[in-house]
Amino acid sequence: MSTTAMATPSRFKCPACGFSVFNRRVEVCESCRAPLPAEMRFSEGELAWLAEEEARVGKIRQELARQAEQLEAEKQRRRGEGG
């Protein structure tokens, strides 16, 4: 049995060089710099949604980090009180 990982094929390939398109936000191939067709790229609406989602997730992460800091401070305070 082989231990090599199977590569997940990209359904988006640069028409000029065949390189897998990993970043659909860019307008050119990351390998050969040829322009990518519009249907391979995210639309303006998709880009807007992604930006909103990233902002939402960022706020959640900040809140979780704040809560973790509060919990850690509470633990440290309890240790200092002998508890």
Buried (B, 14 or more C-beta within 10 A) or exposed (E): EEEEEEEEEEEBBBEBEEBBBEEBEBEEBEEEEEEBEEEBBBEEEEEEEEEEEEEEEEEEEEEEEEEEEEEEEEEEEEEEEEE
